[in-house]
Amino acid sequence: MKHRALKINILLLFIFFSPYMYCQVETDQQLAQLYYTKGEFVKALGYYEKLYTADPSKFYFNRYLDCLIATDQRKDAEKLLKKQAGANRFDSEYKVRLGQFYEDGTETDKAQKIYSELIDELAPDAGQIIQLYNAFKSKGRNDLALRTLETGRKLLKETYPLHFQFAELYGAMGQTEKMIEEYLNLLDYYSSYYQTLQTVLSAQFDLSAKESKEYELLKNALLERVQKKPNDTVYAEMLIWLFLQRKNFNAALTQAQALDKRQGEQGLRVMEVAKICVENKDYEAARKGFKYVISLGEEKSYYYEAERALLNTRFLEVTTNRNFSAEELNQTIQEYRTTLERIGQKRSSVPLSIELSHILAFYANQSPEAIDMLTKILAIPGLTDMQKAEIKMELGDIQVLHGDIWEASLLYMQVENIFKFEPIGNEAKFKNARIFYFDGEFDFAQSQLNVLKESTSKLIANDAMQLSLLITDNFGLDSNYQAMSWFANADLLIEQHQYPQAFALFDSIIKNFPYHSLGDEILLRKSKAMQQQGEWTEAVRYLEELLKYHREDILADDAVFQLGELYELHLNNPEKASDYYKTILFDFKGSLYSEEARKRFRALRGDVPDEDDAP
């Protein structure tokens, strides 16, 4: 009974004093932290000694040691280090710390002895070797870290060659050539690491920079290995990747073709590189890639895909660059016709037919032939509703160009009725609203645009919003609506590529209504007309004029963004493009273009995709 009563008393005492003990420890921690932060190490010392005694963790050890050294109690500090090292025999960091302690106290012989023992006593254990390497590296002792790795490589032999650690250390020591050599040696052992290596190299170096010494070193090292080890395809793959970083697409294609022949890939790798060329708007290089795949023969797996991709590249080149000769345009049209004659008009050839009709109508001034072609395609048996809708949308656009806007309206309404809740239906509704706007039926156009402003398609919603604002801001500002009617008519003339007539109407508005709010809209439309004709410098001039006289108006951000696009995509001046995108981000923070401007600014700056930091 006595023993039981004693146990109960002890338990009650523990329960009673536990909160007090906890509060005491918490108070000691707070005071220790306070004095340590203020540099009052004499006062902090007692608290950290007490805390370390109760909990010999690394944190309290470091703080206690700092206080001992700061108060010049080196003997006690030495004892503490030896005690901690002895209690943690498998953690080399403490012995390295003891060696550093001796070095700081000018006892270099003792320090060197500890360092040598640590390295000499290494076992063939990769974990132990890497731990010691990290301990030396964290103390800035790259010489000892290198000795550790060299000893470790001898001990481990071929089982774990420590390439990543050697490469990391050589990089820290500024020995780039050796670093690259170690990384590439890693691929001899683990060829599957090539994607990891690409990520590491991209993070360490700006390989896209024109004056990149690292790019040249890596390129030369890879070329040498490709020649010495032609059967190790990983080096050719790395070389293709490297050329793509610099956007040296011709060199990337050359390597891809060589690898394709060696591996018998039937053009797959070349197709992938050629598609990257298209994404980067290097259409000439893309054509070379697709033509190579086509040259492999019709019986190969990617022949037809390459044929269609080649035609699509021609289409993009014509419609995007708008800088082509009559001969180049005729050659493009003939290539489409040759392919369509061979494969015939059928469901699978509809995309090619739509592209050809677009080129004929909008670039070759052959609208009647394009309309006839699309009308015949609509009669092909077995077309899906979506295919019919896509054909009608193109046919409607061409009818607008050709001058029959109400035939176009009928086609747009047919698409809208079938696809009321689909993006293509919203696009058709928007284009039909524009027909009424062109004809001066502003009230009806506005009613349709109000619905579209809630569209799930962001692009259509933005377009509807802009046209709606144009009508709202300018319709009825003069007594007879003449200015707005002239403007809408001029807008239609631009769609119909009748630029002189459109400009004459715009100039009439300026002359007859010199203070009308359409001034900025007119400059924006004139720039659009120049862009449609590939007159990029003139397009820039009109946008700069808009910013000069209307910087506070609603279209200023449109002008800034378009200037960024023109300099990026057509005038080959990424620095100016970057400046304009940056202007959107800082001067027009509420702009609809902010998100896209941020993406393009980061891409031009060379950021990793999906990075969230502000510019």
PEMOHU-V298612 format. One record per pair of residues at least 12 apart in sequence whose ideal C-beta (glycine too) atoms are under 6 Angstrom apart, sorted by sequence separation. I is the first residue (numbers start at 1). J is the second residue. If there is no record, write none. Layout:
I,J  I,J
This chain:
32,44  52,64  65,77  99,111  133,145  136,148  167,179  240,252  274,286  294,306  396,408  416,428  433,445  452,464  453,465  490,502  527,539  547,559  585,597  85,98  149,162  222,235  256,269  257,270  293,306  294,307  357,370  378,391  415,428  416,429  546,559  564,577  584,597  118,132  183,197  256,270  318,332  377,391  601,615  32,47  48,63  49,64  65,80  99,114  133,148  167,182  240,255  274,289  396,411  433,448  449,464  490,505  527,542  31,47  32,48  48,64  99,115  132,148  133,149  149,165  166,182  167,183  222,238  239,255  240,256  273,289  274,290  290,306  357,373  395,411  396,412  412,428  433,449  490,506  506,522  526,542  527,543  543,559  564,580  581,597  81,98  149,166  222,239  256,273  357,374  374,391  563,580  564,581  314,332  449,467  28,47  48,67  95,114  163,182  236,255  270,289  290,309  392,411  412,431  413,432  449,468  486,505  523,542  543,562  581,600  582,601  81,101  253,273  290,310  336,356  412,432  543,563  560,580  581,601  252,273  374,395  45,67  163,185  270,292  271,293  393,415  430,452  523,545  28,51  44,67  61,84  95,118  129,152  163,186  219,242  236,259  270,293  392,415  409,432  429,452  486,509  523,546  560,583  561,584  578,601  145,169  353,377  560,584  311,336  446,471  41,67  45,71  92,118  267,293  287,313  389,415  409,435  483,509  520,546  540,566  578,604  286,313  371,398  119,147  249,277  370,398  41,70  42,71  115,144  119,148  122,151  267,296  426,455  442,471  41,71  283,313  405,435  430,460  483,513  499,529  520,550  536,566  574,604  585,615  124,155  142,173  271,302  367,398  426,457  487,518  524,555  557,588  119,151  124,156  133,165  561,593  249,282  385,418  427,460  430,463  442,475  483,516  520,553  126,160  266,300  283,317  367,401  423,457  426,460  430,464  536,570  557,591  250,285  253,288  257,292  266,301  267,302  278,313  347,382  367,402  389,424  478,513  494,529  520,555  536,571  249,285  253,289  557,593  180,217  184,221  208,245  350,387  361,398  176,214  180,218  207,245  208,246  92,131  96,135  100,139  92,132  177,217  194,234  315,355  354,394  361,401  176,217  180,221  318,359  93,135  92,135  191,234  198,241  474,517  194,238  474,518  318,363  440,485  187,234  438,488  437,488  438,492  400,495  401,496  462,592  323,534  322,534  208,606
